[in-house]
Amino acid sequence: MNAVAKLEPRESLPTVAPDPLMAGIIKAAQDPKTDVEKLERLMALYERQSSQVAERAFNEALAEAQAEMPRVQRNSRNNQTNSNYATLDKVNQIIGPIVAKHGFSLSFGTADCPRDGYYRITCKVAKGGYSRDYQADLPIDAAGMAGKINKTATHAFGSTMSYGRRYLLMMIFNISTTDDDDGNAAGVAAIEYHNGQETISDAEREHLAHLIGEVGADLEKFCRYMKVDSLADLPAHQFDRAVAALAAKKKQVAHA
């Protein structure tokens, strides 16, 4: 006697309530009397509405992800600038699960940069039907403190891309770093203050350290010029002034 398999009733799929505006558009499209221009206006309205909903979901998820970000331990040393930093691998290791949890996808690339000697590194952050573009123009990392070329073109490209990706990640997700081995258990990083003033972020500090190395400036002399004991103590409102000073130093070196 042949066994007859018992068929279980198929579970019905959950019903999704149609979007009222889209339902109206479909109904209008099925009506031969509908004016084409009116239908196009309805479609444009629907697209704007959908974009606004997707952007709102993106912003809410980004805020939640930033709030969950722990401090990342600085696990490497830059002997040229006498400072510690968190590598790209370390940053990805710590923040990757949080980024994925909130549904973000990241796409890095490059774009034409109007500044000679710089690469423009880009990052497209997407979630659902919305994406946002970020970019940073960074000097090509091909020379050491004294300005002497110490990398091949390929090595310089890779080094600059690695730094740019790390810098953008820290900027987008508001990442702070720490020398504390237990930094990852510290929770969300608070804004740092020195002498009652808000100080520059870790990403800004690393950017200044990178520029100092690029122009061959003396870190201690630069800190004395900015009237701080270390880059970490630099007030946030002095960041642009510090960048401008290093840019002026670079021009002096170039014309020397």
Residue frames relative to the residue before (quaternion, step in Angstrom):
aa qw qx qy qz dx dy dz
M 1.0000 0.0000 0.0000 0.0000 0.00 0.00 0.00
N 0.3959 -0.7347 0.5023 0.2262 3.53 -0.76 1.06
A 0.4226 -0.6880 0.5306 0.2579 3.50 -1.00 0.89
V 0.2171 -0.7660 0.5934 0.1179 3.50 -0.96 0.86
A 0.3784 -0.7380 0.5118 0.2242 3.55 -0.68 1.11
K 0.3951 -0.7096 0.5359 0.2308 3.48 -1.00 0.88
L 0.2529 -0.7845 0.5511 0.1298 3.55 -0.66 1.10
E 0.2997 -0.7451 0.5720 0.1669 3.51 -0.80 1.08
P 0.5443 -0.6090 0.4468 0.3649 3.58 -1.02 0.68
R 0.4730 -0.6800 0.4844 0.2814 3.57 -0.93 0.91
E 0.4283 -0.6962 0.5123 0.2636 3.52 -0.91 0.98
S 0.4195 -0.7028 0.5140 0.2566 3.52 -0.92 0.86
L 0.4838 -0.6631 0.4902 0.2931 3.54 -1.04 0.79
P 0.5492 -0.6097 0.4416 0.3629 3.58 -1.05 0.66
T 0.3844 -0.7201 0.5324 0.2242 3.52 -0.99 0.87
V 0.2099 -0.7629 0.6016 0.1099 3.52 -1.08 0.81
A 0.4337 -0.7055 0.4967 0.2599 3.52 -0.74 1.05
P 0.4367 -0.7098 0.4787 0.2762 3.60 -0.73 0.99
D 0.5425 -0.5912 0.4824 0.3514 3.53 -1.15 0.64
P 0.5003 -0.6900 0.4222 0.3088 3.62 -0.68 1.03
L 0.6632 0.5050 -0.3121 0.4559 3.57 0.95 -0.85
M 0.6667 0.4871 -0.3047 0.4748 3.59 0.93 -0.88
A 0.6151 0.5418 -0.3472 0.4556 3.59 1.04 -0.73
G 0.6558 0.5073 -0.3042 0.4691 3.54 1.04 -0.79
I 0.6362 0.5276 -0.3229 0.4612 3.57 1.06 -0.77
I 0.6465 0.5175 -0.3157 0.4633 3.58 0.97 -0.89
K 0.6524 0.5100 -0.3125 0.4655 3.56 0.96 -0.88
A 0.6641 0.5029 -0.3069 0.4603 3.57 0.96 -0.87
A 0.6482 0.5309 -0.3178 0.4438 3.58 1.02 -0.83
Q 0.6710 0.5027 -0.2943 0.4588 3.59 1.12 -0.62
D 0.6250 0.5296 -0.3284 0.4702 3.54 1.29 -0.30
P 0.3818 -0.7543 0.4815 0.2312 3.65 -0.46 1.13
K 0.6415 0.5363 -0.3301 0.4381 3.60 1.18 -0.33
T 0.4912 0.6851 -0.4248 0.3300 3.58 1.27 -0.20
D 0.4428 -0.6836 0.5206 0.2561 3.53 -0.96 0.93
V 0.5033 -0.6822 0.4416 0.2938 3.60 -0.81 1.03
E 0.6523 0.5172 -0.3215 0.4513 3.59 0.93 -0.84
K 0.6308 0.5250 -0.3293 0.4670 3.57 1.03 -0.76
L 0.6460 0.5192 -0.3136 0.4635 3.57 1.01 -0.85
E 0.6448 0.5155 -0.3195 0.4652 3.59 1.01 -0.79
R 0.6374 0.5181 -0.3237 0.4696 3.58 1.04 -0.76
L 0.6353 0.5216 -0.3239 0.4685 3.58 1.03 -0.76
M 0.6532 0.5091 -0.3120 0.4656 3.58 0.99 -0.85
A 0.6387 0.5156 -0.3238 0.4705 3.59 1.01 -0.81
L 0.6349 0.5244 -0.3220 0.4671 3.58 1.02 -0.80
Y 0.6550 0.5133 -0.3095 0.4601 3.57 0.97 -0.90
E 0.6536 0.5154 -0.3159 0.4554 3.59 0.95 -0.85
R 0.6444 0.5062 -0.3223 0.4739 3.61 0.99 -0.80
Q 0.6566 0.5145 -0.3116 0.4550 3.55 0.95 -0.88
S 0.6615 0.5049 -0.3027 0.4645 3.57 0.94 -0.91
S 0.6435 0.5256 -0.3169 0.4574 3.58 1.02 -0.83
Q 0.6519 0.5154 -0.3132 0.4596 3.58 0.98 -0.81
V 0.6432 0.5147 -0.3172 0.4699 3.58 1.01 -0.82
A 0.6716 0.4948 -0.2929 0.4672 3.58 0.95 -0.92
E 0.6486 0.5096 -0.3230 0.4639 3.60 0.99 -0.78
R 0.6373 0.5218 -0.3297 0.4614 3.58 0.98 -0.79
A 0.6536 0.4989 -0.3129 0.4754 3.60 0.97 -0.83
F 0.6192 0.5428 -0.3308 0.4611 3.58 1.06 -0.78
N 0.6904 0.4889 -0.2857 0.4502 3.58 0.80 -1.01
E 0.6528 0.5112 -0.3165 0.4608 3.57 0.98 -0.82
A 0.6687 0.4906 -0.2997 0.4715 3.58 0.96 -0.87
L 0.6355 0.5287 -0.3339 0.4529 3.59 1.01 -0.76
A 0.6470 0.5123 -0.3172 0.4673 3.58 0.96 -0.85
E 0.6567 0.5038 -0.3105 0.4675 3.59 0.98 -0.83
A 0.6541 0.5104 -0.3135 0.4619 3.58 0.96 -0.85
Q 0.6513 0.5149 -0.3175 0.4582 3.59 0.93 -0.87
A 0.6552 0.5270 -0.3091 0.4443 3.57 1.02 -0.82
E 0.6958 0.4716 -0.2685 0.4705 3.59 1.15 -0.59
M 0.5246 0.6737 -0.4074 0.3239 3.59 1.20 -0.35
P 0.2643 -0.7483 0.5834 0.1728 3.60 -0.78 0.99
R 0.6028 -0.5029 0.4386 0.4374 3.55 -1.26 0.06
V 0.3081 -0.7359 0.5760 0.1785 3.55 -1.13 0.71
Q 0.4407 -0.7106 0.4826 0.2605 3.55 -0.80 1.01
R 0.4073 -0.6707 0.5644 0.2565 3.56 -1.02 0.86
N 0.0573 -0.8610 0.5046 -0.0281 3.55 -0.32 1.25
S 0.7360 0.3272 -0.2323 0.5453 3.61 1.23 0.20
R 0.3472 -0.7523 0.5374 0.1575 3.55 -1.28 0.47
N 0.2038 -0.7351 0.6347 0.1235 3.57 -1.02 0.90
N 0.2581 -0.8122 0.5056 0.1345 3.56 -0.18 1.28
Q 0.5934 0.5830 -0.3720 0.4119 3.59 1.15 -0.50
T 0.7791 0.2820 -0.1490 0.5397 3.57 0.99 -0.84
N 0.3918 -0.7505 0.4565 0.2736 3.58 1.33 0.10
S 0.5832 0.5565 -0.3800 0.4536 3.57 0.92 0.93
N 0.4162 -0.6871 0.5396 0.2519 3.54 -1.25 0.52
Y 0.0114 -0.7938 0.6079 0.0121 3.57 -1.19 0.47
A 0.4587 -0.6452 0.5345 0.2959 3.54 -1.33 0.36
T 0.4132 -0.7194 0.5010 0.2463 3.57 -0.79 1.01
L 0.6629 -0.4918 0.3829 0.4149 3.55 -1.31 0.31
D 0.6367 0.5304 -0.3320 0.4507 3.59 0.96 -0.83
K 0.6592 0.5102 -0.3077 0.4588 3.58 0.97 -0.87
V 0.6460 0.5139 -0.3187 0.4659 3.57 0.94 -0.88
N 0.6695 0.4981 -0.3007 0.4619 3.59 0.90 -0.92
Q 0.6337 0.5516 -0.3253 0.4339 3.56 0.99 -0.85
I 0.7271 0.4421 -0.2434 0.4654 3.57 0.94 -0.91
I 0.7950 0.3405 -0.1819 0.4680 3.59 0.77 -0.96
G 0.4749 0.7173 -0.4225 0.2853 3.61 1.20 -0.44
P 0.6896 0.4777 -0.3061 0.4501 3.63 0.77 -0.91
I 0.6510 0.5077 -0.3209 0.4642 3.60 1.05 -0.71
V 0.6254 0.5348 -0.3282 0.4639 3.56 1.03 -0.82
A 0.6866 0.4780 -0.2786 0.4718 3.57 0.91 -0.95
K 0.6077 0.5828 -0.3430 0.4165 3.58 1.00 -0.82
H 0.7519 0.3802 -0.2029 0.4989 3.57 0.99 -0.84
G 0.5933 -0.6621 0.3251 0.3224 3.56 1.26 0.43
F 0.4569 0.6846 -0.4584 0.3353 3.59 1.15 0.45
S 0.1240 -0.7376 0.6550 0.1074 3.55 -1.20 0.64
L 0.2051 -0.7931 0.5685 0.0758 3.57 -1.01 0.88
S 0.0313 -0.7840 0.6200 -0.0022 3.56 -0.93 0.93
F 0.1525 -0.8045 0.5715 0.0539 3.57 -0.54 1.22
G 0.1151 0.7856 -0.6027 0.0797 3.54 -1.17 0.59
T 0.4243 -0.6603 0.5386 0.3064 3.55 -1.29 -0.40
A 0.1195 -0.7653 0.6272 0.0817 3.54 -1.31 0.35
D 0.6624 -0.4826 0.3712 0.4364 3.56 -1.25 0.27
C 0.1696 -0.7881 0.5876 0.0695 3.55 -0.90 0.98
P 0.4092 -0.7413 0.4742 0.2412 3.62 -0.79 0.95
R 0.6577 0.5083 -0.3041 0.4654 3.60 1.24 -0.26
D 0.4242 -0.6957 0.5206 0.2551 3.57 -0.82 1.00
G 0.8080 0.2603 -0.2032 0.4879 3.54 -1.03 0.84
Y 0.6616 0.4611 -0.3004 0.5093 3.58 1.28 0.27
Y 0.2528 -0.6994 0.6374 0.2016 3.53 -1.33 0.42
R 0.2596 -0.7168 0.6169 0.1954 3.57 -1.14 0.64
I 0.1349 -0.7888 0.5984 0.0395 3.55 -0.55 1.22
T 0.1409 -0.8122 0.5647 0.0409 3.58 -0.84 0.98
C 0.0617 -0.7681 0.6349 0.0557 3.54 -1.28 0.45
K 0.1511 -0.7597 0.6277 0.0775 3.55 -0.82 1.05
V 0.1297 -0.7806 0.6104 0.0358 3.55 -0.66 1.18
A 0.0228 -0.8275 0.5593 -0.0444 3.59 -0.56 1.17
K 0.0615 0.7514 -0.6562 0.0321 3.51 -1.26 0.64
G 0.8263 0.0072 -0.0393 0.5618 3.56 -0.64 1.10
G 0.7852 -0.3060 0.2379 0.4830 3.54 -0.83 -0.99
Y 0.6666 0.4718 -0.3057 0.4895 3.59 1.19 0.37
S 0.0123 -0.7885 0.6149 0.0084 3.57 -1.10 0.69
R 0.1625 -0.7689 0.6119 0.0887 3.54 -1.25 0.52
D 0.2996 -0.7716 0.5433 0.1402 3.54 -0.96 0.93
Y 0.0808 -0.7633 0.6404 0.0244 3.53 -1.07 0.90
Q 0.0038 -0.8045 0.5939 0.0041 3.58 -1.15 0.50
A 0.0638 -0.7685 0.6350 0.0459 3.53 -1.30 0.43
D 0.2551 -0.7461 0.5969 0.1483 3.57 -0.97 0.91
L 0.0063 -0.8290 0.5553 -0.0663 3.55 -0.50 1.23
P 0.5146 -0.6372 0.4677 0.3323 3.59 -1.03 0.74
I 0.5410 -0.6149 0.4615 0.3409 3.57 -1.07 0.74
D 0.3237 -0.7713 0.5243 0.1596 3.56 -0.70 1.13
A 0.2534 0.8004 -0.4995 0.2136 3.57 0.37 1.26
A 0.7584 0.3532 -0.1824 0.5166 3.61 1.23 -0.33
G 0.4758 -0.6622 0.5078 0.2782 3.54 -1.28 0.44
M 0.8029 -0.3014 0.2106 0.4692 3.55 -1.33 -0.23
A 0.7276 0.4344 -0.2391 0.4741 3.60 0.97 -0.85
G 0.5701 -0.6195 0.3722 0.3908 3.57 1.26 0.07
K 0.5099 0.6471 -0.4198 0.3809 3.59 1.28 0.09
I 0.4984 -0.6568 0.4766 0.3050 3.57 -0.91 0.95
N 0.0051 0.8254 -0.5628 0.0432 3.58 -0.72 1.06
K 0.7140 0.3657 -0.2559 0.5394 3.60 1.25 0.31
T 0.4962 -0.5900 0.5303 0.3528 3.54 -1.26 0.42
A 0.6720 -0.4911 0.3536 0.4267 3.58 -1.24 0.30
T 0.6515 0.5154 -0.3119 0.4611 3.57 1.02 -0.83
H 0.6570 0.5045 -0.3009 0.4726 3.58 0.96 -0.89
A 0.6508 0.5181 -0.3166 0.4558 3.58 0.96 -0.85
F 0.6288 0.5279 -0.3311 0.4650 3.58 1.03 -0.80
G 0.6826 0.4948 -0.2900 0.4529 3.57 0.84 -1.00
S 0.6545 0.5174 -0.3106 0.4554 3.57 0.97 -0.86
T 0.6674 0.4953 -0.2993 0.4687 3.57 0.96 -0.89
M 0.6454 0.5187 -0.3239 0.4578 3.60 0.97 -0.82
S 0.6459 0.5212 -0.3203 0.4568 3.57 0.96 -0.87
Y 0.6643 0.4867 -0.3033 0.4795 3.56 0.92 -0.90
G 0.6677 0.5208 -0.3074 0.4341 3.58 0.92 -0.91
R 0.6445 0.5119 -0.3209 0.4686 3.58 0.97 -0.82
R 0.6583 0.5030 -0.3066 0.4687 3.57 0.95 -0.88
Y 0.6556 0.5173 -0.3093 0.4548 3.57 0.94 -0.91
L 0.6747 0.4904 -0.3007 0.4625 3.59 0.90 -0.88
L 0.6301 0.5339 -0.3381 0.4512 3.60 0.96 -0.81
M 0.6813 0.4865 -0.2898 0.4639 3.56 0.90 -0.93
M 0.6557 0.5057 -0.3081 0.4683 3.57 1.07 -0.73
I 0.6826 0.5054 -0.2963 0.4368 3.60 0.83 -0.99
F 0.8052 0.2814 -0.1279 0.5061 3.57 0.83 -0.99
N 0.4574 -0.7341 0.4184 0.2772 3.56 1.29 0.45
I 0.1922 0.8233 -0.5029 0.1797 3.54 0.90 1.04
S 0.1480 -0.7493 0.6385 0.0950 3.55 -1.07 0.81
T 0.2346 -0.7701 0.5756 0.1437 3.58 -1.14 0.59
T 0.1334 -0.7898 0.5967 0.0491 3.54 -1.26 0.41
D 0.4358 -0.6653 0.5336 0.2877 3.56 -1.25 0.43
D 0.5111 0.6605 -0.4033 0.3741 3.58 1.30 -0.19
D 0.4694 -0.6869 0.4823 0.2744 3.59 -0.82 1.02
D 0.7272 0.4009 -0.2286 0.5082 3.57 1.14 -0.65
G 0.2728 0.8140 -0.4815 0.1764 3.58 1.23 0.36
N 0.6404 0.5541 -0.3365 0.4119 3.57 1.03 -0.74
A 0.6809 0.4621 -0.2965 0.4846 3.57 1.18 -0.39
A 0.5219 0.6832 -0.3910 0.3286 3.55 1.28 -0.08
G 0.4827 -0.6705 0.4459 0.3443 3.58 1.20 -0.21
V 0.7794 -0.3132 0.2388 0.4873 3.54 -1.24 -0.41
A 0.4355 -0.7154 0.4882 0.2453 3.53 -0.87 0.99
A 0.3475 -0.7195 0.5633 0.2102 3.53 -1.00 0.87
I 0.6006 -0.5298 0.4369 0.4095 3.55 -1.26 0.30
E 0.3750 -0.7408 0.5173 0.2071 3.56 -0.90 0.96
Y 0.1015 -0.7830 0.6124 0.0384 3.55 -1.10 0.82
H 0.0425 -0.7627 0.6447 0.0298 3.54 -1.22 0.61
N 0.8303 -0.0331 -0.0415 0.5548 3.55 -0.72 1.14
G 0.7245 -0.4689 0.2413 0.4440 3.55 0.99 0.88
Q 0.6691 0.4773 -0.3049 0.4811 3.60 1.26 0.05
E 0.5011 -0.6276 0.4992 0.3253 3.56 -1.09 0.74
T 0.2621 -0.7860 0.5443 0.1315 3.57 -0.84 0.98
I 0.6751 -0.4891 0.3611 0.4178 3.55 -1.31 0.28
S 0.5519 -0.6099 0.4582 0.3369 3.54 -1.23 0.51
D 0.6670 -0.4895 0.3678 0.4246 3.56 -1.27 0.21
A 0.6369 0.5246 -0.3313 0.4577 3.57 1.02 -0.78
E 0.6556 0.4951 -0.3076 0.4800 3.59 1.00 -0.79
R 0.6301 0.5273 -0.3348 0.4614 3.57 1.02 -0.76
E 0.6671 0.4899 -0.3027 0.4726 3.58 0.93 -0.87
H 0.6265 0.5347 -0.3408 0.4532 3.57 1.04 -0.73
L 0.6517 0.4983 -0.3137 0.4781 3.60 0.97 -0.83
A 0.6375 0.5228 -0.3300 0.4598 3.58 0.97 -0.84
H 0.6353 0.5256 -0.3217 0.4654 3.56 1.05 -0.78
L 0.6672 0.4948 -0.2976 0.4705 3.59 0.95 -0.88
I 0.6191 0.5441 -0.3391 0.4536 3.59 1.03 -0.78
G 0.6640 0.4926 -0.2972 0.4777 3.54 0.98 -0.85
E 0.6491 0.5430 -0.3192 0.4265 3.57 1.00 -0.83
V 0.7593 0.3754 -0.2124 0.4872 3.60 0.87 -0.90
G 0.4682 -0.7016 0.4309 0.3208 3.58 1.27 -0.08
A 0.3382 0.7511 -0.5015 0.2644 3.59 1.13 0.59
D 0.4735 -0.6352 0.5273 0.3071 3.54 -1.28 0.42
L 0.4583 -0.7251 0.4414 0.2635 3.58 -0.58 1.18
E 0.6789 0.4916 -0.3045 0.4524 3.61 0.84 -0.92
K 0.6564 0.5021 -0.3127 0.4682 3.58 0.96 -0.85
F 0.6424 0.5207 -0.3283 0.4565 3.56 1.02 -0.80
C 0.6430 0.5123 -0.3228 0.4690 3.59 0.98 -0.79
R 0.6381 0.5068 -0.3339 0.4738 3.59 1.00 -0.76
Y 0.6238 0.5403 -0.3329 0.4562 3.58 1.04 -0.79
M 0.7259 0.4054 -0.2277 0.5069 3.57 1.03 -0.84
K 0.4067 -0.7551 0.4300 0.2821 3.59 1.40 0.06
V 0.5547 0.5386 -0.4326 0.4637 3.55 0.90 1.04
D 0.5446 -0.6203 0.4524 0.3376 3.58 -1.21 0.44
S 0.7910 -0.0194 0.0374 0.6104 3.59 1.14 -0.64
L 0.6648 -0.4960 0.3614 0.4261 3.57 -1.24 0.29
A 0.6151 0.5734 -0.3466 0.4155 3.58 1.05 -0.72
D 0.6858 0.4825 -0.2790 0.4681 3.61 1.20 -0.48
L 0.4635 0.7022 -0.4433 0.3093 3.59 1.27 -0.12
P 0.4531 -0.6900 0.4871 0.2850 3.61 -0.76 0.99
A 0.5979 -0.6041 0.3920 0.3520 3.57 -1.03 0.79
H 0.6818 0.5030 -0.3049 0.4350 3.59 0.96 -0.80
Q 0.6467 0.5104 -0.3200 0.4679 3.61 1.29 -0.15
F 0.4111 0.7437 -0.4579 0.2613 3.59 1.26 -0.08
D 0.6781 0.4904 -0.3027 0.4561 3.60 0.81 -0.98
R 0.6338 0.5286 -0.3301 0.4582 3.59 1.03 -0.76
A 0.6457 0.5196 -0.3159 0.4619 3.57 1.02 -0.82
V 0.6452 0.5116 -0.3169 0.4708 3.59 0.97 -0.85
A 0.6544 0.5159 -0.3108 0.4572 3.58 0.97 -0.88
A 0.6428 0.5256 -0.3230 0.4543 3.59 1.01 -0.80
L 0.6740 0.4788 -0.2945 0.4792 3.58 0.98 -0.79
A 0.6107 0.5338 -0.3490 0.4693 3.59 1.11 -0.65
A 0.6396 0.5098 -0.3182 0.4794 3.59 1.04 -0.78
K 0.6257 0.5353 -0.3265 0.4640 3.57 1.06 -0.79
K 0.6376 0.5334 -0.3247 0.4511 3.57 1.01 -0.81
K 0.6482 0.5145 -0.3168 0.4634 3.59 1.00 -0.84
Q 0.6283 0.5370 -0.3309 0.4555 3.58 1.05 -0.77
V 0.6559 0.5089 -0.2990 0.4706 3.54 0.98 -0.91
A 0.6642 0.5255 -0.3039 0.4363 3.58 0.97 -0.90
H 0.7471 0.3927 -0.2147 0.4915 3.58 1.07 -0.74
A 0.4779 0.6804 -0.4337 0.3472 3.57 1.30 0.00
